[in-house]
Each structure stands twice: as structure tokens, then as C-alpha cells.
Amino acid sequence: MNPLYARLVPFAAVASANFINIPMMRSTELLNGTPVFTKEGQRVGNSKIAAVTGILLVCISRVGMAVPGMTLVPMITNAAVNRCIFCPNSLAIIPFQLSLVCLCATFATPLCCAFFEQKAAIAVNSLEEPLKKKALEISPKATHLYYNKGL
């Protein structure tokens, strides 16, 4: 196998694990829904659709956090080895890679957390029918409800 491909295998594992782990850790939201609120902060109820949407957005941002550290670092390391900056078995690669990972994590984590707003909006029309009715009773002009998507 090409050494670059071998170095990218852990990224596939991390991305897959995020799409398994996050829904499992937040399974109560999937089963019971997540609280949704009007713009004024009045609770309307729990929405399973909002929970699924929020969890999907969190999964995407978590995979985004892993992209620079798990793709750029192996590519840069591979290029450094190919240009004979490091010998393939040199221990000097370790601090080089750690520095790159720290640099990537410093910028990727806040950037990817900011991909989607924490207080996410969801259209009233896309919610479950009972919630739609209750939202329109509480606030007849409401077009969106809000929920905490998580990080």
C-alpha cells in the first residue's frame, strides 16, 4: 500500500467512530427529542427531528475537526520523508508531527465548532405535526423554533 494511504487510514476510523459514538452518546435525545423554543425563549416541546438534525451537524463538525490533523499532518510528513528532510525511521519525526497536530488542533477546533451556530434554528413546517400546532398556538407568526444543537 502507498505509505500516504496507510497514514490516512486512521482518519477513516475516526470519522466513522464519530458517526457512531455521538448518536449513541446522545441516544436519549434521539428517543425523546430535544427541547425546542420560540424566539422569545418559551418552550414548545421536544422534537426528534431537531435532535437528529443537531446530532448530524455535530458529527459533521467533529469530522471537520479531525481533517487537518489527520490528513494534512500525514501528507506533510510524507512529503518531508520523500524530500529526505527526515529518515523514515528517525525519531525526529515525532516532535515534528506533534507540533503540526497541536497547530492544527489550535485552529481547527474553534473553527469547526463555529461551522454551525450552537443555538440552531429549525423551520416550524419541518417539525412534527403536534409541535407545529403548538408552536403556531403559542406564536402564530413564528416561522422557526430554536434548539441547542450541542458541540
DOGULUM-832074 format. One line per 10 residues: number of its first residue (from 1); their letters; for each residue x, y, z of N, C-alpha, C. Coordinates in nm, 3 decimals. Last residue first. Example, Ala and Ser with C-alpha at 12.3 -4.5 7.8 and 13.67 -1.06 7.14 Angstrom:
BEGIN
2 = SA = 1.285:-0.225:0.708:1.367:-0.106:0.714:1.290:0.003:0.787 ~ 1.319:-0.569:0.780:1.230:-0.450:0.780:1.320:-0.330:0.780
# end
This chain:
BEGIN
151 = LGKNYYLHTA = -2.221:2.068:2.105:-2.090:2.090:2.044:-2.034:1.959:1.998 ~ -2.572:2.151:2.055:-2.457:2.090:2.124:-2.330:2.120:2.050 ~ -2.802:2.271:1.967:-2.753:2.157:1.891:-2.640:2.084:1.961 ~ -3.078:2.383:2.120:-2.935:2.375:2.144:-2.883:2.251:2.071 ~ -3.320:2.547:1.909:-3.279:2.439:1.999:-3.128:2.443:2.013 ~ -3.609:2.726:1.795:-3.466:2.718:1.824:-3.437:2.607:1.924 ~ -3.823:2.766:1.508:-3.804:2.741:1.651:-3.653:2.719:1.670 ~ -3.970:2.986:1.267:-3.861:2.900:1.313:-3.868:2.882:1.464 ~ -4.190:3.136:1.235:-4.151:3.055:1.120:-4.042:2.955:1.159 ~ -4.461:3.268:1.411:-4.331:3.201:1.418:-4.306:3.118:1.292
141 = KPSIELAKKK = -4.705:3.384:1.436:-4.620:3.433:1.327:-4.484:3.363:1.323 ~ -4.825:3.264:1.664:-4.882:3.242:1.530:-4.792:3.286:1.413 ~ -4.714:3.112:1.921:-4.665:3.226:1.844:-4.707:3.210:1.699 ~ -4.881:2.911:2.026:-4.802:2.998:2.115:-4.761:3.126:2.043 ~ -4.989:2.794:1.798:-5.077:2.843:1.904:-5.004:2.944:1.992 ~ -4.761:2.720:1.660:-4.848:2.820:1.600:-4.951:2.874:1.698 ~ -4.664:2.526:1.836:-4.583:2.645:1.807:-4.670:2.756:1.748 ~ -4.868:2.334:1.822:-4.842:2.403:1.949:-4.762:2.530:1.926 ~ -4.843:2.251:1.553:-4.968:2.310:1.602:-4.945:2.392:1.728 ~ -4.581:2.149:1.559:-4.617:2.254:1.464:-4.742:2.327:1.513
131 = LPEELSNVAI = -4.606:1.944:1.740:-4.522:2.060:1.773:-4.554:2.179:1.683 ~ -4.770:1.764:1.597:-4.815:1.822:1.725:-4.734:1.946:1.766 ~ -4.600:1.717:1.357:-4.731:1.784:1.350:-4.778:1.840:1.485 ~ -4.251:1.794:1.376:-4.362:1.701:1.392:-4.493:1.778:1.402 ~ -4.114:2.043:1.145:-4.127:1.972:1.272:-4.244:1.874:1.271 ~ -4.106:2.200:0.925:-4.034:2.073:0.917:-4.043:1.992:1.046 ~ -4.239:2.434:0.987:-4.302:2.342:0.892:-4.232:2.207:0.885 ~ -4.054:2.572:1.142:-4.173:2.515:1.207:-4.238:2.411:1.116 ~ -3.711:2.516:1.089:-3.838:2.568:1.039:-3.955:2.496:1.106 ~ -3.474:2.581:1.337:-3.538:2.481:1.254:-3.675:2.535:1.214
121 = AAKQEFFACC = -3.156:2.698:1.443:-3.295:2.725:1.407:-3.347:2.612:1.320 ~ -2.935:2.655:1.722:-2.975:2.630:1.584:-3.123:2.660:1.564 ~ -2.703:2.767:1.899:-2.848:2.782:1.907:-2.901:2.775:1.765 ~ -2.456:2.730:1.777:-2.497:2.641:1.885:-2.648:2.648:1.906 ~ -2.418:2.734:1.422:-2.450:2.803:1.547:-2.493:2.703:1.652 ~ -2.148:2.571:1.263:-2.293:2.582:1.282:-2.317:2.650:1.416 ~ -1.872:2.623:1.273:-1.939:2.593:1.145:-2.089:2.618:1.155 ~ -1.751:2.651:1.517:-1.823:2.767:1.466:-1.889:2.743:1.331 ~ -1.614:2.421:1.549:-1.725:2.445:1.642:-1.812:2.560:1.592 ~ -1.418:2.467:1.357:-1.523:2.368:1.329:-1.639:2.377:1.427
111 = LPTAFTACLC = -1.265:2.666:1.489:-1.322:2.690:1.357:-1.437:2.595:1.328 ~ -1.178:2.544:1.726:-1.274:2.655:1.731:-1.340:2.684:1.597 ~ -1.026:2.324:1.594:-1.132:2.303:1.692:-1.227:2.422:1.701 ~ -0.829:2.430:1.420:-0.941:2.352:1.367:-1.056:2.339:1.467 ~ -0.630:2.561:1.572:-0.716:2.637:1.481:-0.840:2.561:1.436 ~ -0.524:2.367:1.740:-0.544:2.503:1.789:-0.640:2.581:1.701 ~ -0.490:2.147:1.575:-0.595:2.144:1.677:-0.627:2.284:1.730 ~ -0.266:2.232:1.422:-0.395:2.203:1.358:-0.510:2.207:1.459 ~ -0.072:2.253:1.623:-0.106:2.369:1.542:-0.243:2.350:1.477 ~ -0.064:1.987:1.710:-0.102:2.095:1.803:-0.144:2.220:1.728
101 = VLSLQFPIIA = 0.026:1.864:1.473:-0.105:1.828:1.529:-0.153:1.937:1.624 ~ 0.283:1.981:1.447:0.181:2.001:1.344:0.041:1.971:1.396 ~ 0.404:1.882:1.679:0.391:2.027:1.659:0.284:2.057:1.554 ~ 0.396:1.608:1.627:0.324:1.663:1.743:0.303:1.814:1.729 ~ 0.567:1.594:1.403:0.425:1.561:1.389:0.344:1.618:1.505 ~ 0.809:1.673:1.529:0.760:1.742:1.410:0.610:1.719:1.394 ~ 0.847:1.482:1.728:0.816:1.621:1.767:0.764:1.705:1.650 ~ 0.872:1.252:1.536:0.771:1.260:1.643:0.746:1.403:1.688 ~ 1.089:1.272:1.368:0.956:1.291:1.310:0.851:1.313:1.419 ~ 1.309:1.198:1.506:1.285:1.341:1.493:1.148:1.371:1.432
91 = LSNPCFICRN = 1.354:0.933:1.483:1.269:0.975:1.595:1.239:1.125:1.591 ~ 1.347:0.786:1.159:1.403:0.885:1.251:1.304:0.920:1.361 ~ 1.275:0.623:0.953:1.275:0.564:1.088:1.329:0.660:1.193 ~ 1.300:0.783:0.722:1.171:0.721:0.755:1.165:0.666:0.898 ~ 1.468:1.091:0.792:1.478:0.950:0.754:1.347:0.884:0.794 ~ 1.364:1.407:0.676:1.372:1.308:0.783:1.396:1.171:0.721 ~ 1.408:1.517:0.433:1.424:1.605:0.550:1.438:1.518:0.674 ~ 1.367:1.382:0.194:1.483:1.345:0.277:1.511:1.447:0.388 ~ 1.136:1.408:0.067:1.238:1.509:0.035:1.363:1.491:0.121 ~ 0.985:1.208:0.187:1.022:1.194:0.046:1.130:1.293:0.003
81 = VAANTIMPVL = 0.950:1.322:0.441:1.028:1.199:0.427:1.074:1.181:0.283 ~ 0.787:1.540:0.371:0.916:1.563:0.438:1.007:1.441:0.427 ~ 0.563:1.412:0.266:0.643:1.498:0.179:0.781:1.523:0.240 ~ 0.474:1.285:0.500:0.512:1.205:0.384:0.599:1.286:0.288 ~ 0.411:1.512:0.652:0.515:1.419:0.698:0.565:1.334:0.582 ~ 0.203:1.616:0.497:0.323:1.697:0.518:0.439:1.607:0.562 ~ 0.020:1.402:0.520:0.068:1.445:0.388:0.197:1.526:0.400 ~ -0.025:1.383:0.800:0.037:1.272:0.726:0.091:1.313:0.589 ~ -0.133:1.653:0.836:-0.012:1.608:0.905:0.050:1.487:0.834 ~ -0.369:1.653:0.680:-0.257:1.740:0.647:-0.126:1.692:0.710
71 = TMGPVAMGVR = -0.521:1.450:0.814:-0.493:1.442:0.670:-0.372:1.528:0.633 ~ -0.548:1.492:1.082:-0.536:1.354:1.037:-0.517:1.340:0.886 ~ -0.569:1.766:1.124:-0.471:1.688:1.199:-0.448:1.549:1.145 ~ -0.782:1.840:0.945:-0.645:1.893:0.932:-0.541:1.806:1.002 ~ -1.007:1.658:1.027:-0.950:1.665:0.892:-0.808:1.722:0.890 ~ -1.120:1.678:1.277:-1.017:1.577:1.257:-0.945:1.591:1.122 ~ -1.314:1.871:1.251:-1.204:1.894:1.344:-1.088:1.798:1.320 ~ -1.490:1.742:1.076:-1.413:1.858:1.029:-1.296:1.890:1.120 ~ -1.602:1.566:1.254:-1.518:1.512:1.146:-1.432:1.625:1.089 ~ -1.742:1.756:1.405:-1.637:1.674:1.468:-1.545:1.611:1.364
61 = SICVLLIGTV = -1.925:1.858:1.220:-1.821:1.947:1.273:-1.710:1.869:1.342 ~ -2.078:1.625:1.174:-2.006:1.689:1.064:-1.895:1.779:1.118 ~ -2.186:1.582:1.430:-2.100:1.481:1.367:-2.016:1.542:1.256 ~ -2.341:1.813:1.457:-2.228:1.791:1.548:-2.132:1.688:1.488 ~ -2.532:1.766:1.258:-2.445:1.882:1.248:-2.322:1.868:1.338 ~ -2.656:1.535:1.365:-2.588:1.529:1.236:-2.491:1.646:1.219 ~ -2.767:1.645:1.597:-2.664:1.541:1.609:-2.587:1.528:1.478 ~ -2.957:1.823:1.484:-2.848:1.872:1.569:-2.735:1.772:1.580 ~ -3.127:1.641:1.348:-3.057:1.747:1.276:-2.937:1.797:1.356 ~ -3.223:1.486:1.561:-3.149:1.422:1.452:-3.066:1.527:1.375
51 = AAIKSNGVRQ = -3.352:1.690:1.709:-3.244:1.611:1.768:-3.159:1.546:1.660 ~ -3.549:1.778:1.535:-3.444:1.872:1.575:-3.326:1.797:1.635 ~ -3.699:1.541:1.533:-3.640:1.590:1.409:-3.527:1.689:1.439 ~ -3.792:1.524:1.790:-3.697:1.423:1.746:-3.629:1.467:1.617 ~ -3.852:1.781:2.015:-3.858:1.740:1.875:-3.749:1.638:1.843 ~ -4.056:1.884:2.282:-3.937:1.811:2.238:-3.955:1.763:2.095 ~ -4.181:2.225:2.322:-4.185:2.080:2.344:-4.053:2.017:2.301 ~ -4.161:2.496:2.361:-4.274:2.444:2.285:-4.291:2.295:2.310 ~ -4.065:2.747:2.587:-4.050:2.607:2.544:-4.178:2.558:2.476 ~ -3.972:3.069:2.498:-4.077:2.986:2.555:-4.066:2.844:2.498
41 = GEKTFVPTGN = -3.796:3.247:2.383:-3.744:3.154:2.483:-3.849:3.067:2.548 ~ -3.864:3.397:2.169:-3.871:3.463:2.299:-3.821:3.373:2.412 ~ -3.862:3.217:1.966:-3.758:3.320:1.966:-3.751:3.390:2.101 ~ -3.937:2.902:2.129:-3.969:3.014:2.042:-3.855:3.115:2.049 ~ -3.760:2.587:2.136:-3.810:2.708:2.198:-3.848:2.811:2.091 ~ -3.729:2.240:2.208:-3.733:2.348:2.111:-3.806:2.467:2.172 ~ -3.538:1.971:2.341:-3.628:2.084:2.363:-3.615:2.191:2.254 ~ -3.530:1.671:2.149:-3.457:1.779:2.215:-3.551:1.897:2.232 ~ -3.641:1.329:2.194:-3.640:1.460:2.130:-3.558:1.559:2.211 ~ -3.626:1.071:2.284:-3.723:1.160:2.347:-3.735:1.296:2.281
31 = LLETSRMMPI = -3.437:0.939:2.116:-3.558:0.871:2.161:-3.666:0.967:2.210 ~ -3.238:1.127:2.075:-3.299:1.062:1.958:-3.431:0.996:1.996 ~ -3.172:1.186:2.336:-3.230:1.291:2.252:-3.298:1.231:2.130 ~ -3.062:0.945:2.412:-3.185:0.989:2.478:-3.252:1.102:2.400 ~ -2.827:0.929:2.260:-2.942:0.846:2.222:-3.072:0.889:2.292 ~ -2.579:1.044:2.260:-2.695:1.132:2.269:-2.824:1.058:2.232 ~ -2.405:0.837:2.226:-2.395:0.915:2.349:-2.517:1.005:2.368 ~ -2.483:0.755:1.968:-2.501:0.664:2.083:-2.497:0.742:2.214 ~ -2.415:0.976:1.807:-2.556:0.937:1.823:-2.579:0.842:1.941 ~ -2.127:0.964:1.863:-2.209:1.080:1.900:-2.357:1.044:1.908
21 = NIFNASAVAA = -2.035:0.708:1.760:-2.027:0.745:1.901:-2.123:0.857:1.939 ~ -2.074:0.706:1.481:-2.133:0.601:1.565:-2.143:0.649:1.709 ~ -1.945:0.918:1.374:-2.083:0.897:1.331:-2.151:0.783:1.406 ~ -1.693:0.881:1.492:-1.774:0.997:1.529:-1.920:0.976:1.492 ~ -1.604:0.650:1.360:-1.632:0.644:1.504:-1.716:0.762:1.549 ~ -1.560:0.752:1.103:-1.663:0.650:1.126:-1.703:0.645:1.273 ~ -1.346:0.925:1.161:-1.470:0.976:1.102:-1.585:0.879:1.125 ~ -1.156:0.741:1.257:-1.205:0.848:1.344:-1.337:0.903:1.291 ~ -1.113:0.581:1.027:-1.161:0.521:1.152:-1.221:0.626:1.244 ~ -1.015:0.767:0.848:-1.140:0.696:0.817:-1.199:0.634:0.942
11 = FPVLRAYLPN = -0.778:0.832:0.982:-0.882:0.933:0.963:-1.016:0.869:0.932 ~ -0.623:0.596:0.970:-0.681:0.638:1.098:-0.789:0.745:1.084 ~ -0.550:0.600:0.689:-0.645:0.501:0.741:-0.703:0.543:0.877 ~ -0.345:0.764:0.611:-0.479:0.822:0.614:-0.585:0.726:0.669 ~ -0.117:0.612:0.599:-0.124:0.717:0.702:-0.262:0.779:0.713 ~ -0.172:0.455:0.379:-0.162:0.390:0.509:-0.172:0.492:0.622 ~ -0.152:0.648:0.180:-0.282:0.586:0.209:-0.282:0.520:0.346 ~ 0.127:0.694:0.196:0.032:0.802:0.223:-0.106:0.746:0.255 ~ 0.241:0.450:0.121:0.255:0.498:0.259:0.158:0.611:0.293 ~ 0.046:0.225:-0.068:0.115:0.353:-0.069:0.124:0.405:0.075
1 = M = 0.085:-0.118:0.000:0.000:0.000:0.000:0.090:0.124:0.000
# end
